[in-house]
Amino acid sequence: MAVSIRLRREGALNRPYYKVVVADSRSPRDGKFIEIIGTYDPKKPGHNSMLKIDRAEYWIARGAQPSDTVRSLIKKNKKQAAKAPATAETSTTAPEAPAL
């Protein structure tokens, strides 16, 4: 079974919304799928996708072929995931109260 990671279209007319799915490559675009691993909203400004990077890497390691768009979404989400912990470490938090 040839597996691909691709976008499944949802939403309304002129308001597309996509789910990133793992599916058999012979299935129709909006047909049966194996697993949902993320979402993508092209109309939303800024950070417009959410992706489970670990699940995407799991399926790619097992031979799944990501589409060109999904490949770029994975790349963008990896960059943001690498940037997020660095930002979280440098954020200011309230000082802890001394122990009594």
C-alpha positions in Angstrom: 0.0 0.0 0.0 1.5 3.3 -1.1 0.8 5.9 1.6 0.9 9.7 1.1 0.6 12.7 3.4 -1.7 15.2 1.7 -4.3 17.9 2.2 -8.0 17.0 2.6 -10.3 20.0 1.7 -13.0 21.0 4.0 -14.8 24.3 4.7 -17.3 26.3 2.6 -17.4 27.7 -0.9 -14.6 30.3 -1.2 -13.5 29.6 2.4 -11.3 26.5 2.1 -9.9 24.8 5.2 -7.6 21.8 5.0 -6.8 18.8 7.2 -3.4 17.2 6.8 -4.1 13.5 6.5 -2.2 10.2 6.0 -4.0 8.3 3.2 -3.6 5.5 0.7 -2.4 7.3 -2.5 -5.1 5.6 -4.5 -7.9 7.1 -2.3 -9.8 10.2 -3.6 -8.7 13.6 -2.2 -11.6 13.8 0.3 -12.0 10.0 0.7 -10.9 7.5 3.3 -7.8 8.3 5.3 -5.6 6.6 7.9 -4.9 9.4 10.4 -5.3 13.2 10.7 -2.0 14.8 11.7 -2.8 18.5 11.4 -4.7 21.4 9.9 -4.0 24.2 7.5 -6.1 27.4 7.0 -4.7 29.4 4.0 -7.0 32.4 4.6 -5.8 32.9 8.2 -2.9 35.5 8.4 0.2 34.6 10.3 0.7 31.1 11.8 -2.0 29.3 9.9 -1.1 25.6 10.3 -0.9 23.1 13.2 0.9 19.9 12.6 2.0 16.9 14.7 5.6 16.9 13.7 6.3 13.6 15.5 3.5 11.8 13.6 4.6 13.2 10.3 8.2 12.0 10.9 6.8 8.6 12.0 4.9 8.2 8.7 7.7 9.5 6.5 10.1 7.0 8.2 7.6 4.3 7.2 7.7 5.3 3.5 4.8 7.8 3.3 5.4 10.5 0.6 4.3 14.0 1.6 2.9 16.3 -1.1 4.8 19.4 -2.0 2.5 21.6 0.0 2.7 19.3 3.0 6.5 19.1 2.8 6.6 22.9 3.0 4.2 23.0 6.0 6.4 20.4 7.8 9.4 22.6 7.2 7.7 25.7 8.5 6.3 24.0 11.6 9.8 22.6 12.4 11.2 26.1 12.2 8.5 27.4 14.5 8.9 24.5 16.9 12.6 25.2 17.2 11.9 28.9 17.7 9.2 28.4 20.4 11.3 26.7 23.2 14.0 29.4 22.8 11.4 32.1 23.3 9.8 30.3 26.2 13.1 30.0 28.1 13.8 33.7 27.8 10.4 34.9 28.8 10.1 36.7 32.1 8.3 34.9 34.9 7.4 36.1 38.4 10.1 35.4 40.9 9.5 32.6 43.3 8.7 33.4 47.0 11.5 32.4 49.4 10.9 29.2 51.3 10.1 29.6 55.0 
